[in-house]
């Protein structure tokens, strides 16, 4: 995740149509964990203090030092013909923005995002990681005008295991619905339904104030 300042949507920037505000990938991940995070962060302005968490700190160090990872395997396995690192992209049309770890140009003429995660691969790609690839894929599509039908996640704590994510139009459509709801919660300050996965509540930083 990025710094908390990057996670927050300033309610003073919102007009009646929600224009002029940009949702980040970090905000999307908070929403996917539980929509009420958006309410607590953006409406009540209660920070998470996530800088105290070891994994967050370690994850930032990984992102700062990812250029040290030998990337030759990418070109061989994925057919990468070009690569840009640490690319900031924004889309006024979709009201999203973010820094893509790597923007890959592939030999078939398509492009793809690659994101590094300080995590172990646990049998499946989590929904948060999958939709972060969709998020970055939409940014690439809108800025480069090139088809993006897949993304990649590199799991650092599993010996830099690389997993491919198929991105269909249906995923892009679902993403835009989530972005709209994030902006609606932030603008209207309504209290959304919480996650259905109550196991998440055990370690939630807002558990003492969530009703």
Backbone bond lengths (Angstrom), bond angles and torsions (degrees), N, CA, C in turn:
res aa  C-N    CA-C-N  psi(-1)  N-CA   C-N-CA  omega(-1)  CA-C   N-CA-C  phi
1 X - - - 1.453 - - 1.529 110.67 -
2 X 1.282 114.41 156.51 1.453 119.15 178.45 1.510 109.73 -88.27
3 X 1.332 117.38 -178.90 1.451 121.29 178.29 1.517 109.73 -61.45
4 X 1.351 115.69 153.25 1.446 120.18 -177.14 1.521 112.02 -58.82
5 X 1.325 116.78 -33.83 1.464 119.56 -179.75 1.521 111.16 -60.71
6 X 1.350 116.42 -29.84 1.450 119.88 178.71 1.519 111.60 -79.56
7 X 1.339 117.04 -19.53 1.452 121.10 -178.14 1.520 112.69 -78.82
8 X 1.319 117.09 -26.78 1.454 120.30 -170.96 1.519 112.42 -86.08
9 X 1.321 115.12 140.00 1.459 121.43 170.20 1.516 106.57 -98.06
10 X 1.302 117.50 119.67 1.458 121.23 -179.15 1.530 109.28 -70.30
11 X 1.339 118.74 115.27 1.467 120.11 -178.47 1.512 113.16 -61.99
12 X 1.332 118.22 -22.42 1.462 121.14 179.27 1.527 111.62 -72.68
13 X 1.348 116.52 -16.25 1.463 120.07 178.55 1.526 111.85 -84.10
14 X 1.343 117.02 -11.07 1.450 120.74 -174.44 1.528 110.97 -86.52
15 X 1.322 115.48 130.15 1.453 118.31 171.41 1.525 108.31 -103.24
16 X 1.323 118.54 -172.73 1.469 121.13 -172.98 1.515 112.33 -65.84
17 X 1.304 119.12 -18.52 1.457 121.61 179.32 1.522 111.84 -103.15
18 X 1.335 117.35 -1.40 1.451 119.68 -179.97 1.515 112.98 75.71
19 X 1.324 117.51 12.76 1.459 120.99 -178.62 1.526 110.18 -80.01
20 X 1.326 116.19 155.26 1.448 121.06 176.01 1.514 113.34 88.18
21 X 1.336 117.88 -3.72 1.459 121.66 179.21 1.527 108.33 -109.48
22 X 1.322 115.54 143.88 1.450 120.74 -178.13 1.526 110.01 -122.11
23 X 1.317 116.37 129.18 1.450 122.82 176.33 1.526 108.79 -87.08
24 X 1.333 116.71 136.35 1.464 121.22 178.66 1.524 110.27 -98.91
25 X 1.327 115.41 166.24 1.461 120.41 177.26 1.521 111.07 -63.55
26 X 1.317 117.14 -35.18 1.460 120.81 178.95 1.523 111.15 -64.46
27 X 1.327 117.00 -39.94 1.458 121.17 177.22 1.527 109.84 -63.74
28 X 1.328 116.23 -41.67 1.464 120.50 178.22 1.523 110.74 -59.35
29 X 1.328 117.28 -42.67 1.458 120.59 -179.57 1.522 111.33 -65.24
30 X 1.338 117.45 -36.35 1.456 120.50 176.27 1.533 109.71 -64.92
31 X 1.314 116.71 -41.65 1.459 121.75 178.95 1.521 110.67 -62.39
32 X 1.325 117.33 -42.57 1.458 121.33 -179.94 1.522 111.45 -66.53
33 X 1.336 116.73 -32.62 1.462 119.86 175.74 1.523 109.37 -66.20
34 X 1.331 115.48 -47.84 1.466 121.58 175.28 1.521 108.37 -169.03
35 X 1.350 118.27 125.72 1.467 120.61 -179.34 1.525 113.90 -56.96
36 X 1.337 117.25 -25.10 1.461 119.55 -178.39 1.526 112.31 -68.70
37 X 1.340 117.24 -18.85 1.461 119.20 174.39 1.520 110.64 -57.27
38 X 1.322 116.61 -38.28 1.464 121.04 -179.07 1.523 109.76 -63.91
39 X 1.326 116.89 -41.06 1.461 121.27 179.25 1.526 110.75 -63.80
40 X 1.328 117.26 -49.37 1.459 120.49 -177.85 1.532 111.59 -65.49
41 X 1.335 117.03 -38.58 1.459 120.75 -177.24 1.523 112.75 -76.90
42 X 1.329 115.96 -46.70 1.465 119.72 -169.78 1.520 114.53 -96.33
43 X 1.333 117.51 -25.87 1.457 120.31 -179.36 1.528 112.23 -98.02
44 X 1.337 116.28 -44.05 1.460 119.93 179.00 1.525 112.02 -94.30
45 X 1.342 116.36 -10.10 1.474 122.34 178.74 1.530 112.20 56.57
46 X 1.327 115.69 41.60 1.461 121.39 176.72 1.523 107.86 -98.70
47 X 1.332 116.98 113.64 1.458 121.56 -176.36 1.526 110.60 -76.63
48 X 1.329 115.02 158.82 1.462 120.79 -178.97 1.522 113.11 -84.65
49 X 1.328 116.95 -23.15 1.468 122.10 -172.06 1.525 110.89 57.60
50 X 1.331 114.44 41.77 1.454 119.20 -176.33 1.522 112.70 -71.06
51 X 1.335 117.17 -10.35 1.460 118.98 179.90 1.526 111.54 -65.88
52 X 1.348 116.50 -13.01 1.454 119.95 179.49 1.526 112.32 -84.29
53 X 1.309 117.05 -7.40 1.452 120.17 -176.65 1.525 110.08 -88.46
54 X 1.320 115.55 132.49 1.466 120.60 -176.81 1.521 111.99 -61.45
55 X 1.331 117.14 -44.32 1.451 119.62 -175.61 1.521 111.95 -64.74
56 X 1.313 116.15 -33.88 1.464 119.43 178.69 1.523 109.66 -65.35
57 X 1.344 115.60 -45.96 1.457 119.90 178.91 1.521 110.86 -61.99
58 X 1.328 115.86 -44.78 1.463 120.00 -179.43 1.523 110.56 -63.98
59 X 1.337 115.48 -38.99 1.459 119.33 178.92 1.509 112.30 -62.71
60 X 1.318 116.66 -37.13 1.461 120.13 178.09 1.520 110.77 -66.37
61 X 1.331 116.61 -39.27 1.460 120.23 178.55 1.524 110.64 -63.79
62 X 1.330 116.42 -37.97 1.462 120.22 177.68 1.516 110.30 -62.03
63 X 1.339 117.10 -45.30 1.449 120.43 -179.99 1.528 111.43 -65.46
64 X 1.321 116.63 -33.15 1.457 119.64 179.35 1.523 111.85 -72.92
65 X 1.351 116.90 -25.72 1.457 120.49 -174.88 1.524 113.18 -115.09
66 X 1.336 117.82 12.36 1.450 119.85 -176.28 1.529 113.15 -63.67
67 X 1.334 115.74 -22.24 1.459 117.65 179.93 1.523 112.05 -67.21
68 X 1.336 116.47 -13.39 1.457 120.09 179.04 1.521 112.05 -79.95
69 X 1.338 117.18 -15.22 1.448 120.80 -179.88 1.528 109.23 -71.82
70 X 1.331 116.15 135.06 1.450 121.02 179.21 1.526 109.10 -66.75
71 X 1.330 117.11 115.86 1.461 121.34 -174.52 1.517 113.36 -96.95
72 X 1.326 118.00 6.79 1.456 120.04 -179.15 1.522 112.21 -60.10
73 X 1.347 116.07 -35.13 1.456 119.41 -178.32 1.517 111.42 -63.24
74 X 1.331 116.88 -26.98 1.455 119.97 178.94 1.521 110.95 -64.16
75 X 1.306 115.78 -47.23 1.459 120.17 -178.71 1.525 111.47 -62.67
76 X 1.326 116.46 -36.75 1.463 120.46 -177.86 1.524 111.40 -75.10
77 X 1.318 116.59 -45.98 1.460 120.40 -174.08 1.520 113.48 -79.41
78 X 1.297 117.47 -35.95 1.458 121.31 -171.66 1.520 113.73 -105.73
79 X 1.308 117.51 -9.24 1.454 119.39 -176.54 1.509 112.34 70.71
80 X 1.317 116.21 42.19 1.465 121.26 -179.27 1.529 109.87 -76.93
81 X 1.326 116.04 126.68 1.465 120.00 178.22 1.525 111.56 -106.16
82 X 1.343 116.61 -15.44 1.455 120.29 177.28 1.526 108.30 -158.45
83 X 1.334 115.67 153.08 1.449 120.03 -177.95 1.519 109.87 -148.16
84 X 1.343 116.09 134.70 1.459 122.52 173.23 1.525 107.54 -119.11
85 X 1.314 117.17 139.13 1.463 120.48 -177.33 1.532 111.36 -114.77
86 X 1.338 115.00 146.50 1.458 121.15 177.19 1.515 113.19 56.79
87 X 1.331 116.55 51.31 1.469 121.25 -173.70 1.531 110.77 -94.20
88 X 1.329 116.87 119.08 1.467 120.69 174.41 1.521 109.13 -82.96
89 X 1.337 115.55 127.65 1.458 121.57 179.61 1.525 109.49 -133.13
90 X 1.316 115.77 146.38 1.460 121.26 176.68 1.518 109.15 -140.16
91 X 1.315 115.61 147.20 1.460 121.37 177.96 1.515 109.38 -127.56
92 X 1.311 115.99 111.46 1.462 120.25 177.98 1.522 110.46 -69.09
93 X 1.333 115.92 -34.16 1.458 120.88 -179.53 1.526 111.71 -61.31
94 X 1.331 116.01 -43.50 1.468 120.35 -175.34 1.531 112.78 -101.97
95 X 1.334 116.88 -4.42 1.470 122.53 177.95 1.531 112.25 59.88
96 X 1.318 115.89 46.24 1.458 121.75 177.40 1.522 109.42 -133.43
97 X 1.337 116.14 156.10 1.455 120.76 177.57 1.523 108.72 -155.56
98 X 1.333 115.91 160.01 1.450 118.88 177.45 1.512 111.45 173.63
99 X 1.328 114.74 170.31 1.462 121.95 176.92 1.518 108.16 -106.08
100 X 1.312 116.66 116.80 1.463 122.20 179.97 1.529 108.37 -86.91
101 X 1.326 116.64 126.57 1.467 120.26 -179.69 1.520 110.80 -54.19
102 X 1.325 116.50 -51.21 1.468 120.81 177.58 1.525 109.72 -143.88
103 X 1.323 116.10 132.43 1.459 122.65 172.54 1.521 106.78 -104.30
104 X 1.326 116.05 113.76 1.460 121.16 -175.25 1.520 110.81 -101.15
105 X 1.334 115.78 136.43 1.460 122.07 169.42 1.520 106.55 -104.17
106 X 1.333 116.42 125.02 1.456 121.29 -173.87 1.523 111.94 -103.67
107 X 1.312 114.95 161.55 1.461 120.83 -173.70 1.528 113.22 -66.44
108 X 1.337 118.29 -19.16 1.458 120.78 179.27 1.526 112.53 -86.73
109 X 1.342 116.85 4.59 1.459 121.30 177.32 1.517 114.17 92.90
110 X 1.328 117.81 -6.21 1.459 121.00 177.42 1.527 109.90 -91.08
111 X 1.313 115.97 173.30 1.456 121.65 176.15 1.524 108.59 -126.52
112 X 1.332 116.26 164.75 1.457 120.23 -177.77 1.520 110.58 -156.30
113 X 1.342 117.12 146.78 1.468 120.23 173.37 1.522 110.41 -87.71
114 X 1.321 115.90 149.07 1.459 121.61 171.05 1.521 107.49 -126.53
115 X 1.333 115.51 129.88 1.458 120.78 -177.47 1.520 109.36 -123.90
116 X 1.346 116.44 134.48 1.460 121.79 177.59 1.529 109.84 -92.16
117 X 1.334 115.99 134.08 1.449 121.29 178.29 1.531 109.85 -123.96
118 X 1.352 115.36 128.09 1.460 119.38 173.77 1.526 107.07 -81.57
119 X 1.328 115.43 77.97 1.461 121.73 -175.05 1.515 109.24 -158.22
120 X 1.329 115.29 161.68 1.450 121.70 172.78 1.525 108.93 -94.54
121 X 1.309 115.55 146.68 1.462 119.72 176.63 1.522 108.79 -78.10
122 X 1.334 116.87 124.90 1.463 122.77 -176.11 1.525 111.04 -114.14
123 X 1.304 117.13 65.82 1.474 123.39 173.41 1.526 114.50 72.09
124 X 1.314 117.75 -22.52 1.464 119.92 -178.58 1.522 109.70 -154.55
125 X 1.316 115.20 159.74 1.459 120.78 175.09 1.524 107.89 -83.94
126 X 1.320 116.60 122.98 1.458 120.15 -178.91 1.530 110.91 -65.50
127 X 1.327 114.98 153.98 1.461 121.14 -179.24 1.520 111.63 -58.32
128 X 1.332 116.62 -37.85 1.465 119.54 179.75 1.530 111.04 -63.00
129 X 1.332 116.59 -42.07 1.464 120.10 179.94 1.527 110.74 -69.10
130 X 1.325 116.23 -39.24 1.460 120.69 -179.29 1.521 111.22 -63.24
131 X 1.340 116.44 -47.55 1.460 118.79 -177.52 1.520 112.93 -75.63
132 X 1.323 117.01 -19.20 1.458 117.99 171.98 1.525 109.39 -67.43
133 X 1.329 117.30 -37.71 1.464 120.66 175.26 1.523 110.91 -64.73
134 X 1.328 116.35 -40.34 1.470 120.34 176.95 1.526 109.78 -61.60
135 X 1.326 116.02 -42.82 1.468 122.73 178.93 1.529 110.37 -58.22
136 X 1.325 116.73 -51.11 1.462 120.50 -179.65 1.532 110.77 -68.00
137 X 1.333 115.92 -33.93 1.464 119.08 177.85 1.514 111.80 -61.76
138 X 1.341 116.77 -40.42 1.460 120.62 178.99 1.523 111.15 -66.85
139 X 1.324 116.61 -37.66 1.465 120.18 176.27 1.521 110.93 -62.05
140 X 1.331 116.32 -42.92 1.465 120.25 179.77 1.520 110.66 -65.70
141 X 1.335 117.03 -45.25 1.460 120.85 179.30 1.517 111.22 -56.80
142 X 1.332 116.49 -45.04 1.461 120.62 -174.52 1.522 112.33 -73.00
143 X 1.330 117.07 -31.92 1.464 120.43 -177.08 1.526 113.48 -89.02
144 X 1.318 116.90 -33.40 1.462 119.75 -176.49 1.528 112.60 -102.69
145 X 1.328 117.87 -15.22 1.455 120.86 -178.87 1.510 112.99 65.86
146 X 1.341 116.18 32.16 1.463 122.06 -177.78 1.524 108.93 -124.05
147 X 1.315 116.05 146.96 1.459 120.66 -178.91 1.530 110.91 -65.38
148 X 1.322 115.77 136.90 1.470 122.21 175.63 1.519 107.40 -127.92
149 X 1.309 116.93 107.23 1.464 121.64 -176.38 1.523 112.64 -116.50
150 X 1.312 116.81 4.70 1.464 120.51 176.95 1.522 110.27 -158.51
151 X 1.323 114.15 158.52 1.456 120.94 176.27 1.514 108.60 -138.62
152 X 1.329 116.72 171.93 1.459 120.98 -177.06 1.525 109.93 -136.72
153 X 1.340 114.59 141.73 1.458 121.66 176.20 1.521 108.09 -122.84
154 X 1.332 116.15 128.98 1.460 122.00 179.12 1.526 108.63 -104.23
155 X 1.339 116.89 115.94 1.459 122.34 -179.34 1.527 109.32 -92.15
156 X 1.319 114.86 101.79 1.457 121.84 -172.37 1.522 112.10 -61.28
157 X 1.331 117.37 -41.39 1.463 120.97 -175.52 1.526 113.42 -80.37
158 X 1.316 116.64 2.72 1.468 121.89 172.48 1.520 109.17 -117.23
159 X 1.333 114.80 47.51 1.475 122.07 178.28 1.529 111.40 57.46
160 X 1.337 116.00 39.72 1.462 122.77 178.89 1.536 111.78 57.18
161 X 1.340 114.53 41.64 1.456 120.45 176.01 1.521 109.82 -62.85
162 X 1.331 115.70 133.54 1.460 121.02 -177.00 1.523 109.53 -108.07
163 X 1.339 117.32 124.90 1.459 121.92 178.63 1.526 110.20 -116.83
164 X 1.317 115.11 136.40 1.465 121.02 179.62 1.522 110.45 -94.74
165 X 1.327 115.65 140.58 1.465 122.13 -179.56 1.523 108.68 -121.28
166 X 1.323 116.03 121.10 1.465 120.39 174.89 1.528 109.25 -75.71
167 X 1.321 116.27 133.26 1.468 120.99 -179.91 1.526 108.59 -118.35
168 X 1.319 115.28 115.00 1.462 121.37 178.79 1.529 109.83 -105.04
169 X 1.310 115.79 167.17 1.467 120.12 179.24 1.518 111.01 -60.63
170 X 1.331 116.59 -33.28 1.466 119.70 179.76 1.526 111.17 -61.45
171 X 1.351 117.21 -34.73 1.466 120.33 177.47 1.527 111.08 -69.00
172 X 1.324 116.17 -38.83 1.463 119.32 176.18 1.533 110.50 -62.66
173 X 1.338 116.27 -41.13 1.465 120.52 179.42 1.528 111.02 -62.96
174 X 1.334 116.92 -43.77 1.467 120.72 179.71 1.524 110.72 -65.14
175 X 1.320 116.21 -37.80 1.463 120.34 178.32 1.518 110.96 -59.82
176 X 1.322 117.10 -45.30 1.461 120.54 -177.87 1.524 111.58 -65.04
177 X 1.330 117.45 -33.19 1.461 120.87 175.69 1.524 109.93 -64.55
178 X 1.342 116.63 -42.29 1.461 120.71 179.31 1.524 111.46 -66.33
179 X 1.314 117.35 -40.90 1.465 121.16 178.64 1.532 109.76 -61.11
180 X 1.324 116.22 -43.08 1.471 120.23 178.92 1.525 110.63 -61.68
181 X 1.339 117.09 -42.00 1.460 119.30 -179.18 1.528 111.41 -67.79
182 X 1.328 117.33 -37.73 1.465 120.73 177.02 1.527 110.31 -58.96
183 X 1.326 116.35 -44.31 1.458 120.74 179.56 1.527 110.62 -67.94
184 X 1.339 116.69 -39.32 1.464 120.24 179.15 1.527 111.54 -63.04
185 X 1.340 117.00 -43.87 1.462 120.35 178.88 1.528 109.95 -61.26
186 X 1.328 115.83 -44.83 1.460 121.03 -177.78 1.518 112.01 -67.08
187 X 1.330 116.35 -34.80 1.458 120.86 -176.87 1.527 111.95 -80.01
188 X 1.317 115.87 -46.41 1.462 120.94 -173.90 1.530 112.35 -92.03
189 X 1.347 115.91 -14.74 1.471 122.07 179.50 1.529 112.25 55.44
190 X 1.330 115.49 44.18 1.463 117.89 174.35 1.521 109.42 -93.17
191 X 1.316 115.53 154.94 1.464 122.33 -175.75 1.525 108.71 -89.54
192 X 1.318 118.14 106.41 1.471 120.31 -175.02 1.525 112.45 -79.27
193 X 1.305 115.44 167.66 1.454 120.14 174.01 1.528 109.36 -66.46
194 X 1.332 115.58 144.37 1.453 119.66 179.36 1.516 111.91 -82.07
195 X 1.310 115.73 177.89 1.453 121.02 178.93 1.526 111.26 -62.93
196 X 1.320 116.45 149.59 1.463 120.95 175.28 1.523 111.22 -81.28
197 X 1.315 115.86 -18.69 1.459 120.67 -179.55 1.524 109.04 -86.66
198 X 1.322 116.84 92.58 1.458 121.36 -174.47 1.526 112.61 -69.61
199 X 1.324 117.81 -13.45 1.463 120.04 176.66 1.526 110.53 -64.38
200 X 1.335 116.29 -26.98 1.459 120.42 178.72 1.528 111.70 -67.22
201 X 1.319 116.25 -25.70 1.463 120.57 -175.22 1.529 112.32 -68.65
202 X 1.324 116.69 -24.50 1.463 120.59 -175.46 1.521 111.52 -60.33
203 X 1.333 117.07 -41.82 1.461 121.59 -176.14 1.528 112.16 -107.56
204 X 1.322 116.75 18.42 1.463 120.25 -176.87 1.522 110.32 -80.26
205 X 1.326 115.49 135.33 1.469 120.28 -178.61 1.526 112.40 -71.78
206 X 1.354 116.47 -14.11 1.466 120.13 179.61 1.529 112.69 -104.38
207 X 1.315 118.45 10.31 1.463 121.36 -172.69 1.531 112.98 -60.15
208 X 1.325 117.99 -28.88 1.472 119.73 -176.89 1.531 113.38 -78.77
209 X 1.324 116.63 -15.48 1.475 119.24 -179.33 1.515 112.60 -116.93
210 X 1.329 117.01 -3.22 1.470 121.74 -179.11 1.519 108.70 -85.34
211 X 1.310 116.22 124.67 1.464 121.15 -177.56 1.535 109.10 -106.89
